């Protein structure tokens, strides 16, 4: 019999009353008009910061996390932070993002589940938003982050950077608010999501919505093991397979069986699924995945080329040579359309899409070039 303590919670979201960890919050009481229609009657963004903002506000760096990331980009796991910092090797004194000189800010995205307003957050009446949480786009997320920048006294960012979904938001900063971005690093992200990327997302969305524990999105009062963890776990398995390259999986696991009847590669995917369902929220996974599907910098701007021509920042676009989810050509096409960006940089790695998280030395060299 499985102990209740071993069962996954209905949601892995951070909830009020949980340890705050290093989180800080900016709260906006005014309504946020959303691109797809409707409004949010106020919102909060959780963020973490390292270093100090200088007197003229010129040393601020904004880091945008990927789909299942959060504000905890540096530091150890601990109360309030179930995992260690996902870019820990890049942030800190003497590191590429040197916090003795820079003020580094990492917000949890709007619609997320680690302290920022999202489906697991209370609505104005104090009940979880759940199925009533509105659709948010990457542009909405950037608008909310501009509110954060204003609250922190940051008129423009010395550098905005991110990979994958974070790269989409970084790019939107450069296009939507070009006068507020001095330099820009877009890693492993497209100017618009492709049919292939939307196709890979589709079964993930169906897996969550097809889970009886999803309850139409209103599952927050469910007990351990009664939430939509099965569907979220399947979604994670599908996604994680696209995050790594076929050669890496073949070399690392091959067809090696395990004593429990699973192949080693199946055990690997099961492990990542189990980790995610204990620290993430199924509704946020839906909201954020759909914001990625909707991503298109050219929408209502005369097309992608016209939109990218608005970027004023000193820009580096980088792709991964083994990325099968966001293939290198998308980065190359983007770089060619951004004024002064030059050729796309190439992260050389066997690890596929996740290389932007793994190959920190190569990412560090790009950061150094932009900040020099």
C-alpha positions as CSV (number, residue, x, y, z in Angstrom):
1,X,0.0,0.0,0.0
2,X,1.4,3.4,-1.0
3,X,1.8,5.9,1.9
4,X,-0.1,9.2,1.5
5,X,3.2,11.0,1.9
6,X,4.5,9.2,-1.2
7,X,1.5,10.3,-3.4
8,X,1.9,13.5,-5.5
9,X,0.0,16.5,-4.4
10,X,-3.0,17.8,-6.4
11,X,-0.7,20.7,-7.4
12,X,3.0,21.3,-6.9
13,X,2.4,25.0,-7.0
14,X,3.8,27.4,-4.4
15,X,0.8,28.4,-2.2
16,X,0.4,31.2,0.3
17,X,1.7,29.9,3.6
18,X,4.5,27.9,2.1
19,X,8.1,29.1,2.9
20,X,8.9,32.1,0.7
21,X,12.5,31.2,0.3
22,X,14.3,34.0,-1.5
23,X,11.2,35.3,-3.3
24,X,10.1,38.9,-3.2
25,X,6.9,40.2,-4.7
26,X,5.7,43.1,-6.7
27,X,1.9,43.5,-6.7
28,X,-0.1,45.5,-9.2
29,X,-3.5,46.6,-8.1
30,X,-4.7,47.9,-11.5
31,X,-6.3,45.6,-14.1
32,X,-4.2,44.1,-16.9
33,X,-5.9,44.1,-20.3
34,X,-4.9,40.9,-22.0
35,X,-4.1,40.5,-25.7
36,X,-6.5,37.7,-26.3
37,X,-9.4,39.6,-24.6
38,X,-10.5,40.0,-21.0
39,X,-8.5,41.4,-18.1
40,X,-6.8,40.3,-14.9
41,X,-8.0,42.4,-11.9
42,X,-4.5,42.9,-10.6
43,X,-1.6,40.5,-10.3
44,X,1.5,39.7,-8.4
45,X,4.9,38.7,-9.8
46,X,7.3,36.8,-7.6
47,X,11.0,37.4,-8.3
48,X,14.4,36.9,-7.0
49,X,17.4,39.3,-7.3
50,X,21.1,39.2,-6.7
51,X,23.4,42.2,-6.4
52,X,22.4,45.8,-6.1
53,X,21.0,48.3,-8.6
54,X,23.4,51.2,-9.1
55,X,22.6,54.8,-8.7
56,X,21.6,55.4,-12.4
57,X,19.9,52.0,-12.8
58,X,22.2,51.0,-15.6
59,X,23.4,47.6,-14.3
60,X,20.2,45.6,-14.3
61,X,19.9,42.2,-16.0
62,X,16.7,40.4,-16.7
63,X,16.7,36.6,-16.9
64,X,13.7,34.8,-18.4
65,X,13.1,31.2,-17.4
66,X,11.8,28.4,-19.5
67,X,8.5,26.5,-19.3
68,X,8.9,24.7,-16.0
69,X,11.5,27.0,-14.6
70,X,11.0,29.6,-11.9
71,X,12.7,32.6,-10.2
72,X,15.2,30.4,-8.4
73,X,18.0,30.6,-11.0
74,X,20.8,30.5,-8.5
75,X,21.3,29.1,-5.0
76,X,20.7,25.9,-3.2
77,X,17.5,23.9,-2.8
78,X,15.8,24.6,0.5
79,X,12.6,25.7,2.1
80,X,10.4,27.2,-0.6
81,X,12.8,26.0,-3.4
82,X,12.5,22.3,-4.2
83,X,15.4,22.4,-6.6
84,X,18.7,24.2,-6.8
85,X,19.2,27.2,-9.1
86,X,18.8,26.2,-12.8
87,X,21.6,28.6,-14.0
88,X,23.6,28.6,-10.8
89,X,26.9,28.5,-12.6
90,X,26.3,31.8,-14.3
91,X,25.1,34.0,-11.5
92,X,27.1,35.2,-8.5
93,X,30.2,37.1,-7.5
94,X,33.0,36.6,-10.1
95,X,30.7,34.6,-12.3
96,X,29.7,35.6,-15.9
97,X,26.7,37.5,-14.5
98,X,28.9,39.1,-11.8
99,X,26.6,40.2,-8.9
100,X,29.4,42.4,-7.5
101,X,28.7,44.6,-10.6
102,X,25.3,43.6,-11.8
103,X,21.8,43.6,-10.4
104,X,20.2,40.4,-11.7
105,X,16.5,39.9,-11.6
106,X,14.6,36.7,-12.4
107,X,10.8,36.8,-12.2
108,X,8.4,33.9,-12.2
109,X,6.3,34.3,-15.3
110,X,2.7,35.5,-15.2
111,X,0.6,32.4,-15.4
112,X,3.2,30.3,-13.6
113,X,2.9,28.5,-10.3
114,X,5.9,29.5,-8.2
115,X,4.6,32.7,-6.6
116,X,3.3,34.7,-9.5
117,X,-0.4,35.1,-10.3
118,X,-1.6,32.0,-12.2
119,X,-4.4,29.4,-12.1
120,X,-3.4,28.1,-8.6
121,X,-3.5,31.7,-7.2
122,X,-6.5,33.1,-5.3
123,X,-9.0,35.2,-7.3
124,X,-10.4,38.4,-5.8
125,X,-12.8,36.2,-3.7
126,X,-10.0,34.1,-2.3
127,X,-10.7,30.9,-4.4
128,X,-8.2,29.4,-6.8
129,X,-8.6,30.7,-10.3
130,X,-8.5,27.2,-11.8
131,X,-10.5,26.9,-15.0
132,X,-11.4,30.6,-14.9
133,X,-7.9,31.8,-15.4
134,X,-7.7,33.7,-18.6
135,X,-5.4,33.0,-21.6
136,X,-2.2,35.0,-21.4
137,X,0.3,35.6,-24.2
138,X,4.0,36.1,-24.2
139,X,3.3,39.8,-24.8
140,X,1.1,40.0,-21.7
141,X,3.9,38.4,-19.8
142,X,6.3,41.1,-21.0
143,X,3.8,43.8,-20.1
144,X,3.6,42.4,-16.6
145,X,7.4,42.3,-16.3
146,X,7.5,46.0,-17.4
147,X,5.4,46.7,-14.3
148,X,8.1,44.9,-12.3
149,X,10.9,46.9,-13.9
150,X,9.0,50.1,-13.1
151,X,8.5,49.1,-9.5
152,X,12.3,48.4,-9.2
153,X,13.3,51.7,-10.8
154,X,14.7,50.1,-13.9
155,X,14.2,52.3,-17.0
156,X,16.1,50.0,-19.3
157,X,17.9,46.6,-18.9
158,X,21.6,46.3,-19.6
159,X,20.8,42.8,-20.8
160,X,17.7,40.7,-21.3
161,X,18.3,37.0,-21.9
162,X,16.6,33.7,-21.8
163,X,16.3,30.3,-23.5
164,X,13.3,28.4,-24.9
165,X,10.1,30.0,-23.5
166,X,12.4,32.5,-21.8
167,X,14.0,33.3,-25.2
168,X,10.5,34.1,-26.5
169,X,9.9,36.6,-23.7
170,X,13.4,38.1,-24.1
171,X,12.7,38.6,-27.8
172,X,9.4,40.1,-27.1
173,X,11.1,42.6,-24.8
174,X,13.4,43.6,-27.6
175,X,10.4,44.0,-30.1
176,X,7.7,45.4,-27.8
177,X,9.9,47.7,-25.7
178,X,13.0,48.3,-27.8
179,X,14.0,51.5,-25.9
180,X,14.2,49.5,-22.6
181,X,16.7,46.9,-23.8
182,X,20.4,47.7,-24.3
183,X,21.5,44.2,-25.2
184,X,19.7,41.0,-25.9
185,X,20.5,37.3,-25.9
186,X,18.0,34.9,-27.3
187,X,18.8,31.2,-26.8
188,X,17.2,28.2,-28.5
189,X,13.9,30.0,-29.3
190,X,12.0,30.9,-32.5
191,X,10.5,34.2,-33.7
192,X,7.2,32.2,-34.0
193,X,6.3,28.7,-32.9
194,X,6.1,26.3,-35.9
195,X,3.6,23.7,-36.8
196,X,6.0,21.0,-35.6
197,X,6.4,22.7,-32.2
198,X,2.6,23.1,-31.8
199,X,2.2,19.4,-32.9
200,X,4.5,18.2,-30.1
201,X,2.6,20.4,-27.6
202,X,-0.8,19.1,-28.6
203,X,-0.6,15.5,-27.1
204,X,0.8,17.1,-23.9
205,X,-2.2,19.3,-23.6
206,X,-4.6,16.4,-24.3
207,X,-2.8,14.2,-21.7
208,X,-3.6,16.7,-19.0
209,X,-7.1,17.5,-20.0
210,X,-7.8,13.8,-20.4
211,X,-6.8,13.0,-16.9
212,X,-9.9,12.4,-14.7
213,X,-8.1,14.1,-11.9
214,X,-8.0,17.4,-13.9
215,X,-11.7,18.0,-13.2
216,X,-12.0,20.6,-15.9
217,X,-9.2,22.6,-14.2
218,X,-10.8,22.8,-10.7
219,X,-8.9,20.2,-8.7
220,X,-7.2,22.3,-6.0
221,X,-9.2,20.7,-3.2
222,X,-8.2,17.2,-4.2
223,X,-6.2,15.0,-1.9
224,X,-2.7,13.6,-2.5
225,X,-2.8,11.2,-5.5
226,X,-6.2,12.6,-6.7
227,X,-5.0,15.5,-8.9
228,X,-4.0,15.4,-12.6
229,X,-0.5,14.1,-11.9
230,X,-0.8,11.2,-14.4
231,X,-1.6,13.5,-17.3
232,X,1.0,16.1,-16.2
233,X,3.5,13.2,-16.0
234,X,2.7,12.0,-19.5
235,X,3.1,15.6,-20.8
236,X,6.5,15.8,-19.1
237,X,7.6,12.5,-20.6
238,X,6.7,13.7,-24.1
239,X,8.3,17.1,-23.6
240,X,11.5,15.8,-22.1
241,X,12.1,13.4,-25.0
242,X,12.1,16.5,-27.3
243,X,14.5,18.4,-25.0
244,X,17.3,15.8,-25.5
245,X,18.9,14.6,-28.8
246,X,18.4,11.1,-30.3
247,X,22.2,10.4,-30.3
248,X,22.5,11.3,-26.6
249,X,19.6,9.1,-25.6
250,X,21.0,6.3,-27.7
251,X,24.5,6.5,-26.4
252,X,23.4,7.1,-22.8
253,X,20.7,4.4,-22.5
254,X,20.6,2.3,-25.7
255,X,18.1,-0.6,-25.3
256,X,19.3,-1.4,-21.8
257,X,16.6,-3.1,-19.7
258,X,16.1,-2.8,-16.0
259,X,15.2,-5.5,-13.5
260,X,11.7,-4.0,-13.1
261,X,10.7,-4.6,-16.7
262,X,11.3,-1.0,-17.9
263,X,14.0,0.1,-20.3
264,X,16.5,2.5,-18.8
265,X,15.3,5.3,-20.9
266,X,11.8,4.7,-19.7
267,X,13.0,4.9,-16.1
268,X,14.8,8.2,-17.0
269,X,11.6,9.7,-18.3
270,X,9.5,8.4,-15.3
271,X,12.0,10.0,-13.0
272,X,11.6,13.4,-14.6
273,X,7.8,13.1,-14.7
274,X,7.7,12.3,-10.9
275,X,9.9,15.2,-10.1
276,X,7.8,17.7,-12.1
277,X,4.4,16.7,-10.7
278,X,5.7,17.5,-7.2
279,X,6.8,21.0,-8.0
280,X,4.6,22.2,-10.8
281,X,0.9,22.8,-11.5
282,X,-1.0,21.2,-14.4
283,X,-3.1,24.3,-15.2
284,X,0.0,26.4,-15.4
285,X,1.5,23.9,-17.7
286,X,-1.5,24.3,-20.0
287,X,-1.5,28.1,-19.8
288,X,2.2,28.5,-20.5
289,X,2.3,25.9,-23.2
290,X,-0.6,27.6,-25.0
291,X,1.3,30.9,-24.6
292,X,4.2,29.3,-26.4
293,X,2.0,27.9,-29.1
294,X,0.6,31.4,-29.6
295,X,4.1,33.0,-29.8
296,X,4.5,35.1,-33.0
297,X,6.4,38.4,-32.8
298,X,5.0,39.3,-36.2
299,X,1.4,39.1,-35.2
300,X,-0.4,42.4,-36.0
301,X,3.0,43.9,-36.8
302,X,3.2,43.3,-40.5
303,X,5.0,40.0,-40.2
304,X,8.1,38.6,-38.5
305,X,10.6,40.6,-40.5
306,X,8.9,43.9,-39.8
307,X,8.7,43.1,-36.1
308,X,12.3,42.0,-35.8
309,X,13.4,45.2,-37.6
310,X,12.2,47.1,-34.5
311,X,14.9,45.7,-32.3
312,X,17.4,48.3,-31.2
313,X,19.4,46.3,-28.7
314,X,22.9,44.9,-29.4
315,X,21.7,41.3,-30.1
316,X,23.1,37.8,-30.1
317,X,20.8,35.0,-31.3
318,X,22.1,31.5,-30.5
319,X,20.8,28.0,-31.4
320,X,21.9,24.5,-30.6
321,X,23.3,22.3,-33.3
322,X,21.6,19.2,-31.9
323,X,18.2,20.8,-31.0
324,X,15.3,18.8,-32.5
325,X,12.6,20.9,-30.9
326,X,13.8,24.4,-31.9
327,X,16.1,23.6,-34.8
328,X,19.1,25.8,-35.5
329,X,17.6,27.3,-38.8
330,X,15.0,29.2,-36.7
331,X,17.8,31.0,-34.8
332,X,19.6,31.7,-38.1
333,X,16.5,33.1,-39.7
334,X,15.9,35.3,-36.7
335,X,19.4,36.6,-36.5
336,X,19.4,37.5,-40.2
337,X,16.3,39.7,-39.7
338,X,17.5,41.6,-36.6
339,X,19.5,44.7,-37.4
340,X,23.2,44.3,-36.5
341,X,22.8,40.8,-35.0
342,X,25.1,39.1,-37.6
343,X,25.2,35.4,-37.9
344,X,23.5,33.2,-35.3
345,X,25.9,31.8,-32.7
346,X,25.9,28.0,-32.4
347,X,26.1,26.1,-29.2
348,X,27.8,22.9,-30.1
349,X,26.5,20.1,-27.9
350,X,25.2,16.5,-27.9
351,X,22.4,17.3,-25.4
352,X,19.8,18.8,-27.7
353,X,17.5,21.6,-26.7
354,X,18.5,21.5,-23.0
355,X,22.0,22.5,-24.0
356,X,21.2,26.2,-23.2
357,X,20.9,25.0,-19.5
358,X,23.9,22.6,-19.6
359,X,26.5,24.3,-21.7
360,X,27.1,27.2,-19.3
361,X,30.7,27.9,-20.5
362,X,29.4,28.5,-24.1
363,X,26.6,30.7,-22.8
364,X,29.0,32.5,-20.6
365,X,31.1,33.5,-23.6
366,X,28.1,35.0,-25.3
367,X,27.2,37.0,-22.2
368,X,30.7,38.3,-21.8
369,X,30.7,39.4,-25.4
370,X,27.5,41.3,-25.0
371,X,28.4,43.0,-21.7
372,X,32.0,43.9,-22.6
